[in-house]
Amino acid sequence: ASSSAFVAEPTLCFGEFGHILMNLPASALDFLDVFIGAFDPSRWNVPLPVVHCYCFSKAEQPELDV
């Protein structure tokens, strides 16, 4: 028998969600690319979640750090 016959469809034990909190000030930006293609529109029946990414900077112009 194929091993795929024993693999269950992934489920969200906590239900649908609308926000993702990226509270990793030093490295959050490095992980943003994992969301590209992470949500299958044919299976995700609610609006896509909003990703909140927190970053900190000591620069005079912090927007240039991002």
All heavy atoms as TSV, in Angstrom:
chain	resi	resn	atom	element	x	y	z
A	1	ALA	N	N	0.841	-1.191	0.000
A	1	ALA	CA	C	0.000	0.000	0.000
A	1	ALA	C	C	0.875	1.240	0.000
A	1	ALA	O	O	1.937	1.263	0.592
A	1	ALA	CB	C	-0.908	0.005	1.210
A	2	SER	N	N	0.408	2.252	-0.640
A	2	SER	CA	C	1.126	3.518	-0.701
A	2	SER	C	C	1.068	4.218	0.641
A	2	SER	O	O	0.055	4.185	1.338
A	2	SER	CB	C	0.504	4.407	-1.777
A	2	SER	OG	O	1.050	5.693	-1.707
A	3	SER	N	N	2.166	4.863	1.019
A	3	SER	CA	C	2.182	5.597	2.295
A	3	SER	C	C	1.231	6.779	2.265
A	3	SER	O	O	0.758	7.234	3.300
A	3	SER	CB	C	3.595	6.057	2.634
A	3	SER	OG	O	4.074	6.933	1.630
A	4	SER	N	N	0.912	7.292	1.061
A	4	SER	CA	C	-0.005	8.431	0.971
A	4	SER	C	C	-1.413	8.064	1.435
A	4	SER	O	O	-2.191	8.938	1.808
A	4	SER	CB	C	-0.046	8.982	-0.453
A	4	SER	OG	O	-0.547	8.001	-1.338
A	5	ALA	N	N	-1.735	6.789	1.444
A	5	ALA	CA	C	-3.059	6.356	1.908
A	5	ALA	C	C	-3.213	6.561	3.403
A	5	ALA	O	O	-4.324	6.622	3.924
A	5	ALA	CB	C	-3.287	4.894	1.552
A	6	PHE	N	N	-2.115	6.672	4.116
A	6	PHE	CA	C	-2.152	6.808	5.572
A	6	PHE	C	C	-1.979	8.249	6.044
A	6	PHE	O	O	-2.035	8.524	7.230
A	6	PHE	CB	C	-1.072	5.936	6.212
A	6	PHE	CG	C	-1.244	4.483	5.888
A	6	PHE	CD1	C	-0.462	3.885	4.913
A	6	PHE	CD2	C	-2.206	3.724	6.536
A	6	PHE	CE1	C	-0.628	2.547	4.592
A	6	PHE	CE2	C	-2.377	2.396	6.231
A	6	PHE	CZ	C	-1.597	1.794	5.253
A	7	VAL	N	N	-1.756	9.157	5.122
A	7	VAL	CA	C	-1.534	10.562	5.477
A	7	VAL	C	C	-2.869	11.276	5.501
A	7	VAL	O	O	-3.590	11.315	4.508
A	7	VAL	CB	C	-0.571	11.244	4.482
A	7	VAL	CG1	C	-0.411	12.719	4.814
A	7	VAL	CG2	C	0.768	10.531	4.470
A	8	ALA	N	N	-3.205	11.851	6.644
A	8	ALA	CA	C	-4.463	12.589	6.776
A	8	ALA	C	C	-4.286	14.012	6.255
A	8	ALA	O	O	-3.191	14.568	6.265
A	8	ALA	CB	C	-4.886	12.624	8.241
A	9	GLU	N	N	-5.374	14.588	5.788
A	9	GLU	CA	C	-5.352	15.980	5.365
A	9	GLU	C	C	-5.025	16.856	6.571
A	9	GLU	O	O	-5.542	16.620	7.665
A	9	GLU	CB	C	-6.712	16.394	4.804
A	9	GLU	CG	C	-6.995	15.828	3.429
A	9	GLU	CD	C	-6.128	16.452	2.356
A	9	GLU	OE1	O	-5.915	17.672	2.374
A	9	GLU	OE2	O	-5.637	15.694	1.499
A	10	PRO	N	N	-4.149	17.856	6.406
A	10	PRO	CA	C	-3.846	18.735	7.540
A	10	PRO	C	C	-5.077	19.527	7.961
A	10	PRO	O	O	-5.879	19.935	7.125
A	10	PRO	CB	C	-2.753	19.659	7.007
A	10	PRO	CG	C	-2.851	19.576	5.534
A	10	PRO	CD	C	-3.462	18.243	5.197
A	11	THR	N	N	-5.237	19.704	9.238
A	11	THR	CA	C	-6.351	20.493	9.763
A	11	THR	C	C	-5.827	21.516	10.754
A	11	THR	O	O	-4.745	21.363	11.305
A	11	THR	CB	C	-7.389	19.604	10.480
A	11	THR	OG1	O	-6.730	18.942	11.561
A	11	THR	CG2	C	-7.998	18.596	9.540
A	12	LEU	N	N	-6.602	22.560	10.956
A	12	LEU	CA	C	-6.260	23.566	11.945
A	12	LEU	C	C	-7.057	23.261	13.200
A	12	LEU	O	O	-8.256	23.498	13.250
A	12	LEU	CB	C	-6.600	24.969	11.429
A	12	LEU	CG	C	-5.834	25.425	10.194
A	12	LEU	CD1	C	-6.381	26.753	9.694
A	12	LEU	CD2	C	-4.365	25.542	10.497
A	13	CYS	N	N	-6.395	22.727	14.195
A	13	CYS	CA	C	-7.103	22.334	15.412
A	13	CYS	C	C	-7.692	23.531	16.148
A	13	CYS	O	O	-8.596	23.380	16.952
A	13	CYS	CB	C	-6.174	21.536	16.319
A	13	CYS	SG	S	-4.726	22.444	16.862
A	14	PHE	N	N	-7.202	24.732	15.843
A	14	PHE	CA	C	-7.700	25.932	16.521
A	14	PHE	C	C	-8.656	26.726	15.651
A	14	PHE	O	O	-9.077	27.809	16.003
A	14	PHE	CB	C	-6.527	26.812	16.971
A	14	PHE	CG	C	-5.467	26.968	15.922
A	14	PHE	CD1	C	-5.612	27.883	14.901
A	14	PHE	CD2	C	-4.333	26.180	15.950
A	14	PHE	CE1	C	-4.655	28.009	13.923
A	14	PHE	CE2	C	-3.357	26.310	14.983
A	14	PHE	CZ	C	-3.517	27.219	13.965
A	15	GLY	N	N	-8.997	26.236	14.467
A	15	GLY	CA	C	-9.959	26.906	13.601
A	15	GLY	C	C	-9.322	27.942	12.693
A	15	GLY	O	O	-8.109	28.061	12.596
A	16	GLU	N	N	-10.161	28.693	12.040
A	16	GLU	CA	C	-9.697	29.727	11.120
A	16	GLU	C	C	-9.125	30.893	11.908
A	16	GLU	O	O	-9.493	31.118	13.052
A	16	GLU	CB	C	-10.859	30.181	10.245
A	16	GLU	CG	C	-11.413	29.061	9.395
A	16	GLU	CD	C	-12.760	29.396	8.788
A	16	GLU	OE1	O	-13.416	30.336	9.257
A	16	GLU	OE2	O	-13.142	28.707	7.840
A	17	PHE	N	N	-8.237	31.631	11.282
A	17	PHE	CA	C	-7.645	32.793	11.945
A	17	PHE	C	C	-7.476	33.912	10.939
A	17	PHE	O	O	-7.444	33.672	9.734
A	17	PHE	CB	C	-6.304	32.431	12.598
A	17	PHE	CG	C	-5.308	31.815	11.648
A	17	PHE	CD1	C	-4.405	32.612	10.979
A	17	PHE	CD2	C	-5.283	30.447	11.430
A	17	PHE	CE1	C	-3.490	32.054	10.097
A	17	PHE	CE2	C	-4.369	29.878	10.561
A	17	PHE	CZ	C	-3.464	30.682	9.888
A	18	GLY	N	N	-7.407	35.137	11.427
A	18	GLY	CA	C	-7.335	36.296	10.550
A	18	GLY	C	C	-6.084	37.128	10.705
A	18	GLY	O	O	-5.869	38.069	9.958
A	19	HIS	N	N	-5.231	36.791	11.697
A	19	HIS	CA	C	-4.022	37.583	11.939
A	19	HIS	C	C	-2.862	36.657	12.281
A	19	HIS	O	O	-3.048	35.635	12.944
A	19	HIS	CB	C	-4.224	38.562	13.106
A	19	HIS	CG	C	-5.280	39.575	12.834
A	19	HIS	ND1	N	-5.006	40.801	12.270
A	19	HIS	CD2	C	-6.615	39.548	13.019
A	19	HIS	CE1	C	-6.138	41.483	12.141
A	19	HIS	NE2	N	-7.122	40.726	12.582
A	20	ILE	N	N	-1.683	37.044	11.816
A	20	ILE	CA	C	-0.450	36.344	12.161
A	20	ILE	C	C	0.482	37.383	12.746
A	20	ILE	O	O	0.736	38.420	12.133
A	20	ILE	CB	C	0.198	35.698	10.925
A	20	ILE	CG1	C	-0.747	34.653	10.336
A	20	ILE	CG2	C	1.542	35.094	11.275
A	20	ILE	CD1	C	-0.318	34.137	8.986
A	21	LEU	N	N	0.988	37.131	13.929
A	21	LEU	CA	C	1.868	38.069	14.622
A	21	LEU	C	C	3.306	37.602	14.484
A	21	LEU	O	O	3.655	36.508	14.917
A	21	LEU	CB	C	1.484	38.150	16.100
A	21	LEU	CG	C	2.375	38.986	16.992
A	21	LEU	CD1	C	2.344	40.441	16.567
A	21	LEU	CD2	C	1.942	38.847	18.432
A	22	MET	N	N	4.128	38.420	13.859
A	22	MET	CA	C	5.549	38.123	13.699
A	22	MET	C	C	6.304	38.992	14.703
A	22	MET	O	O	6.764	40.080	14.381
A	22	MET	CB	C	6.005	38.436	12.272
A	22	MET	CG	C	5.323	37.644	11.201
A	22	MET	SD	S	5.892	35.956	11.111
A	22	MET	CE	C	7.555	36.187	10.532
A	23	ASN	N	N	6.417	38.527	15.909
A	23	ASN	CA	C	7.061	39.290	16.968
A	23	ASN	C	C	8.503	38.825	17.152
A	23	ASN	O	O	8.895	38.326	18.197
A	23	ASN	CB	C	6.268	39.147	18.273
A	23	ASN	CG	C	6.683	40.180	19.287
A	23	ASN	OD1	O	7.333	41.158	18.960
A	23	ASN	ND2	N	6.316	39.970	20.526
A	24	LEU	N	N	9.275	38.955	16.081
A	24	LEU	CA	C	10.690	38.584	16.080
A	24	LEU	C	C	11.477	39.787	15.583
A	24	LEU	O	O	11.893	39.836	14.432
A	24	LEU	CB	C	10.923	37.387	15.150
A	24	LEU	CG	C	10.089	36.147	15.418
A	24	LEU	CD1	C	10.149	35.200	14.218
A	24	LEU	CD2	C	10.591	35.450	16.666
A	25	PRO	N	N	11.681	40.790	16.413
A	25	PRO	CA	C	12.235	42.062	15.942
A	25	PRO	C	C	13.532	41.950	15.153
A	25	PRO	O	O	13.745	42.691	14.215
A	25	PRO	CB	C	12.458	42.868	17.219
A	25	PRO	CG	C	11.650	42.207	18.255
A	25	PRO	CD	C	11.438	40.794	17.838
A	26	ALA	N	N	14.389	41.014	15.501
A	26	ALA	CA	C	15.680	40.932	14.824
A	26	ALA	C	C	15.612	40.175	13.504
A	26	ALA	O	O	16.459	40.367	12.638
A	26	ALA	CB	C	16.706	40.274	15.739
A	27	SER	N	N	14.606	39.313	13.325
A	27	SER	CA	C	14.628	38.459	12.142
A	27	SER	C	C	13.280	38.276	11.446
A	27	SER	O	O	13.186	37.492	10.507
A	27	SER	CB	C	15.171	37.088	12.521
A	27	SER	OG	O	14.352	36.487	13.512
A	28	ALA	N	N	12.246	38.977	11.852
A	28	ALA	CA	C	10.910	38.760	11.274
A	28	ALA	C	C	10.896	38.931	9.765
A	28	ALA	O	O	10.238	38.174	9.058
A	28	ALA	CB	C	9.898	39.695	11.922
A	29	LEU	N	N	11.606	39.902	9.254
A	29	LEU	CA	C	11.599	40.147	7.810
A	29	LEU	C	C	12.164	38.964	7.030
A	29	LEU	O	O	11.767	38.711	5.899
A	29	LEU	CB	C	12.388	41.416	7.480
A	29	LEU	CG	C	11.809	42.725	8.030
A	29	LEU	CD1	C	12.722	43.897	7.685
A	29	LEU	CD2	C	10.417	42.965	7.498
A	30	ASP	N	N	13.078	38.226	7.645
A	30	ASP	CA	C	13.674	37.071	6.973
A	30	ASP	C	C	12.678	35.938	6.755
A	30	ASP	O	O	12.901	35.076	5.910
A	30	ASP	CB	C	14.860	36.532	7.785
A	30	ASP	CG	C	16.000	37.526	7.886
A	30	ASP	OD1	O	16.145	38.356	6.959
A	30	ASP	OD2	O	16.738	37.477	8.883
A	31	PHE	N	N	11.589	35.912	7.508
A	31	PHE	CA	C	10.621	34.834	7.432
A	31	PHE	C	C	9.380	35.168	6.597
A	31	PHE	O	O	8.528	34.309	6.389
A	31	PHE	CB	C	10.162	34.425	8.840
A	31	PHE	CG	C	11.245	33.772	9.640
A	31	PHE	CD1	C	11.930	34.490	10.601
A	31	PHE	CD2	C	11.574	32.441	9.435
A	31	PHE	CE1	C	12.940	33.899	11.351
A	31	PHE	CE2	C	12.571	31.834	10.172
A	31	PHE	CZ	C	13.258	32.567	11.131
A	32	LEU	N	N	9.253	36.391	6.126
A	32	LEU	CA	C	8.039	36.781	5.405
A	32	LEU	C	C	7.816	35.992	4.130
A	32	LEU	O	O	6.678	35.741	3.738
A	32	LEU	CB	C	8.067	38.280	5.099
A	32	LEU	CG	C	7.891	39.200	6.303
A	32	LEU	CD1	C	8.027	40.653	5.876
A	32	LEU	CD2	C	6.559	38.960	6.979
A	33	ASP	N	N	8.877	35.535	3.492
A	33	ASP	CA	C	8.709	34.814	2.232
A	33	ASP	C	C	8.017	33.461	2.394
A	33	ASP	O	O	7.507	32.908	1.426
A	33	ASP	CB	C	10.044	34.644	1.519
A	33	ASP	CG	C	11.032	33.785	2.289
A	33	ASP	OD1	O	10.912	33.690	3.523
A	33	ASP	OD2	O	11.932	33.212	1.643
A	34	VAL	N	N	7.935	32.936	3.604
A	34	VAL	CA	C	7.269	31.640	3.797
A	34	VAL	C	C	5.760	31.737	3.571
A	34	VAL	O	O	5.106	30.709	3.371
A	34	VAL	CB	C	7.544	31.020	5.187
A	34	VAL	CG1	C	9.028	30.836	5.402
A	34	VAL	CG2	C	6.938	31.854	6.290
A	35	PHE	N	N	5.210	32.936	3.575
A	35	PHE	CA	C	3.773	33.099	3.374
A	35	PHE	C	C	3.379	33.068	1.893
A	35	PHE	O	O	2.216	32.890	1.568
A	35	PHE	CB	C	3.283	34.399	4.016
A	35	PHE	CG	C	3.388	34.378	5.508
A	35	PHE	CD1	C	4.357	35.120	6.159
A	35	PHE	CD2	C	2.541	33.591	6.270
A	35	PHE	CE1	C	4.468	35.086	7.541
A	35	PHE	CE2	C	2.641	33.543	7.645
A	35	PHE	CZ	C	3.606	34.298	8.283
A	36	ILE	N	N	4.343	33.217	0.992
A	36	ILE	CA	C	4.046	33.191	-0.437
A	36	ILE	C	C	3.585	31.783	-0.809
A	36	ILE	O	O	4.328	30.812	-0.671
A	36	ILE	CB	C	5.277	33.602	-1.271
A	36	ILE	CG1	C	5.686	35.031	-0.924
A	36	ILE	CG2	C	4.987	33.461	-2.760
A	36	ILE	CD1	C	7.002	35.467	-1.536
A	37	GLY	N	N	2.351	31.671	-1.244
A	37	GLY	CA	C	1.794	30.385	-1.628
A	37	GLY	C	C	1.418	29.466	-0.478
A	37	GLY	O	O	1.069	28.309	-0.695
A	38	ALA	N	N	1.481	29.956	0.754
A	38	ALA	CA	C	1.190	29.104	1.920
A	38	ALA	C	C	-0.296	28.809	2.089
A	38	ALA	O	O	-0.656	27.832	2.728
A	38	ALA	CB	C	1.736	29.756	3.191
A	39	PHE	N	N	-1.151	29.633	1.516
A	39	PHE	CA	C	-2.591	29.454	1.679
A	39	PHE	C	C	-3.211	29.094	0.344
A	39	PHE	O	O	-3.193	29.881	-0.592
A	39	PHE	CB	C	-3.233	30.724	2.252
A	39	PHE	CG	C	-2.744	31.053	3.632
A	39	PHE	CD1	C	-1.662	31.896	3.823
A	39	PHE	CD2	C	-3.354	30.503	4.741
A	39	PHE	CE1	C	-1.195	32.182	5.089
A	39	PHE	CE2	C	-2.898	30.775	6.020
A	39	PHE	CZ	C	-1.823	31.612	6.191
A	40	ASP	N	N	-3.757	27.898	0.257
A	40	ASP	CA	C	-4.392	27.407	-0.958
A	40	ASP	C	C	-5.786	28.023	-1.059
A	40	ASP	O	O	-6.651	27.736	-0.240
A	40	ASP	CB	C	-4.483	25.886	-0.893
A	40	ASP	CG	C	-5.124	25.276	-2.123
A	40	ASP	OD1	O	-5.551	26.023	-3.020
A	40	ASP	OD2	O	-5.188	24.038	-2.179
A	41	PRO	N	N	-6.024	28.887	-2.065
A	41	PRO	CA	C	-7.319	29.555	-2.178
A	41	PRO	C	C	-8.493	28.594	-2.327
A	41	PRO	O	O	-9.614	28.915	-1.961
A	41	PRO	CB	C	-7.189	30.439	-3.411
A	41	PRO	CG	C	-5.785	30.372	-3.857
A	41	PRO	CD	C	-5.099	29.272	-3.112
A	42	SER	N	N	-8.253	27.393	-2.840
A	42	SER	CA	C	-9.350	26.445	-2.998
A	42	SER	C	C	-9.756	25.806	-1.673
A	42	SER	O	O	-10.832	25.241	-1.560
A	42	SER	CB	C	-8.966	25.353	-3.999
A	42	SER	OG	O	-7.930	24.534	-3.470
A	43	ARG	N	N	-8.886	25.906	-0.661
A	43	ARG	CA	C	-9.198	25.308	0.644
A	43	ARG	C	C	-9.362	26.351	1.743
A	43	ARG	O	O	-9.868	26.051	2.810
A	43	ARG	CB	C	-8.081	24.344	1.048
A	43	ARG	CG	C	-7.998	23.182	0.058
A	43	ARG	CD	C	-7.013	22.178	0.481
A	43	ARG	NE	N	-7.400	21.674	1.784
A	43	ARG	CZ	C	-6.583	21.018	2.578
A	43	ARG	NH1	N	-5.362	20.772	2.213
A	43	ARG	NH2	N	-6.994	20.591	3.757
A	44	TRP	N	N	-8.887	27.564	1.506
A	44	TRP	CA	C	-8.955	28.630	2.511
A	44	TRP	C	C	-10.213	29.433	2.210
A	44	TRP	O	O	-10.247	30.221	1.275
A	44	TRP	CB	C	-7.705	29.498	2.443
A	44	TRP	CG	C	-7.556	30.424	3.591
A	44	TRP	CD1	C	-7.830	31.749	3.597
A	44	TRP	CD2	C	-7.121	30.105	4.902
A	44	TRP	NE1	N	-7.582	32.291	4.826
A	44	TRP	CE2	C	-7.147	31.294	5.658
A	44	TRP	CE3	C	-6.710	28.936	5.529
A	44	TRP	CZ2	C	-6.774	31.345	6.996
A	44	TRP	CZ3	C	-6.344	28.991	6.858
A	44	TRP	CH2	C	-6.371	30.180	7.570
A	45	ASN	N	N	-11.258	29.263	3.007
A	45	ASN	CA	C	-12.578	29.809	2.688
A	45	ASN	C	C	-12.889	31.148	3.334
A	45	ASN	O	O	-14.011	31.615	3.263
A	45	ASN	CB	C	-13.653	28.788	3.074
A	45	ASN	CG	C	-13.465	27.492	2.320
A	45	ASN	OD1	O	-13.165	27.510	1.137
A	45	ASN	ND2	N	-13.625	26.378	2.992
A	46	VAL	N	N	-11.934	31.752	3.966
A	46	VAL	CA	C	-12.124	33.058	4.600
A	46	VAL	C	C	-11.064	34.002	4.038
A	46	VAL	O	O	-10.132	33.563	3.365
A	46	VAL	CB	C	-12.011	32.947	6.145
A	46	VAL	CG1	C	-13.140	32.098	6.704
A	46	VAL	CG2	C	-10.677	32.393	6.569
A	47	PRO	N	N	-11.175	35.300	4.299
A	47	PRO	CA	C	-10.135	36.219	3.808
A	47	PRO	C	C	-8.752	35.809	4.316
A	47	PRO	O	O	-8.621	35.253	5.411
A	47	PRO	CB	C	-10.548	37.573	4.386
A	47	PRO	CG	C	-12.020	37.455	4.602
A	47	PRO	CD	C	-12.263	36.018	4.978
A	48	LEU	N	N	-7.747	36.068	3.521
A	48	LEU	CA	C	-6.384	35.743	3.942
A	48	LEU	C	C	-6.029	36.505	5.213
A	48	LEU	O	O	-6.482	37.639	5.421
A	48	LEU	CB	C	-5.392	36.105	2.833
A	48	LEU	CG	C	-5.451	35.240	1.588
A	48	LEU	CD1	C	-4.507	35.797	0.520
A	48	LEU	CD2	C	-5.102	33.799	1.904
A	49	PRO	N	N	-5.225	35.909	6.074
A	49	PRO	CA	C	-4.862	36.584	7.318
A	49	PRO	C	C	-3.947	37.786	7.070
A	49	PRO	O	O	-3.202	37.820	6.097
A	49	PRO	CB	C	-4.133	35.506	8.121
A	49	PRO	CG	C	-3.718	34.483	7.143
A	49	PRO	CD	C	-4.651	34.572	5.990
A	50	VAL	N	N	-4.030	38.737	7.958
A	50	VAL	CA	C	-3.158	39.906	7.937
A	50	VAL	C	C	-1.905	39.539	8.713
A	50	VAL	O	O	-1.983	39.019	9.830
A	50	VAL	CB	C	-3.848	41.120	8.594
A	50	VAL	CG1	C	-2.901	42.303	8.683
A	50	VAL	CG2	C	-5.107	41.490	7.838
A	51	VAL	N	N	-0.742	39.795	8.127
A	51	VAL	CA	C	0.528	39.503	8.794
A	51	VAL	C	C	1.037	40.790	9.429
A	51	VAL	O	O	1.248	41.791	8.744
A	51	VAL	CB	C	1.572	38.951	7.801
A	51	VAL	CG1	C	2.897	38.709	8.507
A	51	VAL	CG2	C	1.068	37.675	7.147
A	52	HIS	N	N	1.196	40.760	10.742
A	52	HIS	CA	C	1.745	41.900	11.484
A	52	HIS	C	C	3.214	41.597	11.747
A	52	HIS	O	O	3.538	40.611	12.400
A	52	HIS	CB	C	1.025	42.095	12.817
A	52	HIS	CG	C	-0.447	42.310	12.669
A	52	HIS	ND1	N	-0.989	43.561	12.494
A	52	HIS	CD2	C	-1.476	41.430	12.660
A	52	HIS	CE1	C	-2.312	43.442	12.389
A	52	HIS	NE2	N	-2.629	42.161	12.486
A	53	CYS	N	N	4.091	42.425	11.228
A	53	CYS	CA	C	5.527	42.205	11.354
A	53	CYS	C	C	6.133	43.360	12.133
A	53	CYS	O	O	6.093	44.510	11.693
A	53	CYS	CB	C	6.140	42.104	9.962
A	53	CYS	SG	S	7.882	41.727	9.988
A	54	TYR	N	N	6.663	43.057	13.310
A	54	TYR	CA	C	7.241	44.088	14.166
A	54	TYR	C	C	8.747	44.119	14.004
A	54	TYR	O	O	9.416	43.093	14.084
A	54	TYR	CB	C	6.872	43.836	15.626
A	54	TYR	CG	C	5.400	44.021	15.875
A	54	TYR	CD1	C	4.511	42.961	15.743
A	54	TYR	CD2	C	4.898	45.273	16.186
A	54	TYR	CE1	C	3.161	43.135	15.941
A	54	TYR	CE2	C	3.542	45.463	16.382
A	54	TYR	CZ	C	2.680	44.390	16.257
A	54	TYR	OH	O	1.342	44.566	16.437
A	55	CYS	N	N	9.280	45.300	13.770
A	55	CYS	CA	C	10.717	45.487	13.624
A	55	CYS	C	C	11.129	46.724	14.424
A	55	CYS	O	O	10.342	47.646	14.597
A	55	CYS	CB	C	11.086	45.702	12.160
A	55	CYS	SG	S	10.598	44.368	11.087
A	56	PHE	N	N	12.346	46.719	14.893
A	56	PHE	CA	C	12.863	47.848	15.652
A	56	PHE	C	C	14.150	48.327	15.011
A	56	PHE	O	O	14.886	47.550	14.418
A	56	PHE	CB	C	13.123	47.445	17.106
A	56	PHE	CG	C	11.876	46.984	17.811
A	56	PHE	CD1	C	11.592	45.641	17.923
A	56	PHE	CD2	C	10.982	47.905	18.339
A	56	PHE	CE1	C	10.444	45.205	18.556
A	56	PHE	CE2	C	9.822	47.478	18.967
A	56	PHE	CZ	C	9.560	46.128	19.075
A	57	SER	N	N	14.410	49.614	15.141
A	57	SER	CA	C	15.599	50.198	14.540
A	57	SER	C	C	16.113	51.312	15.434
A	57	SER	O	O	15.341	52.007	16.090
A	57	SER	CB	C	15.271	50.756	13.162
A	57	SER	OG	O	16.368	51.448	12.641
A	58	LYS	N	N	17.414	51.474	15.421
A	58	LYS	CA	C	18.040	52.595	16.136
A	58	LYS	C	C	18.471	53.694	15.170
A	58	LYS	O	O	19.035	54.691	15.574
A	58	LYS	CB	C	19.251	52.084	16.916
A	58	LYS	CG	C	18.881	51.146	18.040
A	58	LYS	CD	C	20.089	50.690	18.806
A	58	LYS	CE	C	19.668	49.729	19.908
A	58	LYS	NZ	N	20.797	49.259	20.691
A	59	ALA	N	N	18.169	53.498	13.891
A	59	ALA	CA	C	18.565	54.469	12.868
A	59	ALA	C	C	17.710	55.722	12.959
A	59	ALA	O	O	16.575	55.708	13.428
A	59	ALA	CB	C	18.423	53.845	11.482
A	60	GLU	N	N	18.269	56.810	12.479
A	60	GLU	CA	C	17.503	58.069	12.450
A	60	GLU	C	C	16.345	57.974	11.471
A	60	GLU	O	O	15.321	58.612	11.661
A	60	GLU	CB	C	18.438	59.236	12.077
A	60	GLU	CG	C	19.398	59.601	13.178
A	60	GLU	CD	C	20.209	60.844	12.835
A	60	GLU	OE1	O	19.708	61.699	12.083
A	60	GLU	OE2	O	21.338	60.939	13.318
A	61	GLN	N	N	16.497	57.195	10.423
A	61	GLN	CA	C	15.439	56.956	9.439
A	61	GLN	C	C	15.150	55.456	9.409
A	61	GLN	O	O	15.650	54.726	8.553
A	61	GLN	CB	C	15.853	57.457	8.068
A	61	GLN	CG	C	16.030	58.966	8.000
A	61	GLN	CD	C	16.428	59.402	6.605
A	61	GLN	OE1	O	17.276	58.791	5.978
A	61	GLN	NE2	N	15.794	60.462	6.132
A	62	PRO	N	N	14.326	54.975	10.346
A	62	PRO	CA	C	14.102	53.529	10.464
A	62	PRO	C	C	13.523	52.879	9.223
A	62	PRO	O	O	13.779	51.713	8.956
A	62	PRO	CB	C	13.152	53.397	11.643
A	62	PRO	CG	C	12.743	54.756	12.021
A	62	PRO	CD	C	13.598	55.731	11.324
A	63	GLU	N	N	12.777	53.629	8.406
A	63	GLU	CA	C	12.202	53.033	7.204
A	63	GLU	C	C	13.282	52.582	6.226
A	63	GLU	O	O	13.061	51.699	5.402
A	63	GLU	CB	C	11.233	53.994	6.521
A	63	GLU	CG	C	11.833	55.284	6.018
A	63	GLU	CD	C	11.992	56.379	7.062
A	63	GLU	OE1	O	11.650	56.173	8.243
A	63	GLU	OE2	O	12.447	57.466	6.690
A	64	LEU	N	N	14.479	53.134	6.340
A	64	LEU	CA	C	15.578	52.713	5.459
A	64	LEU	C	C	16.146	51.365	5.884
A	64	LEU	O	O	16.757	50.673	5.076
A	64	LEU	CB	C	16.672	53.784	5.439
A	64	LEU	CG	C	16.274	55.149	4.883
A	64	LEU	CD1	C	17.446	56.115	4.937
A	64	LEU	CD2	C	15.744	55.018	3.470
A	65	ASP	N	N	15.965	50.976	7.137
A	65	ASP	CA	C	16.424	49.661	7.615
A	65	ASP	C	C	15.582	48.533	7.019
A	65	ASP	O	O	16.057	47.421	6.839
A	65	ASP	CB	C	16.326	49.550	9.138
A	65	ASP	CG	C	17.523	50.170	9.836
A	65	ASP	OD1	O	18.528	50.450	9.155
A	65	ASP	OD2	O	17.450	50.354	11.053
A	66	VAL	N	N	14.323	48.817	6.756
A	66	VAL	CA	C	13.414	47.788	6.251
A	66	VAL	C	C	13.682	47.581	4.793
A	66	VAL	O	O	13.782	46.576	4.257
A	66	VAL	CB	C	11.943	48.182	6.481
A	66	VAL	CG1	C	11.003	47.149	5.931
A	66	VAL	CG2	C	11.698	48.421	7.939
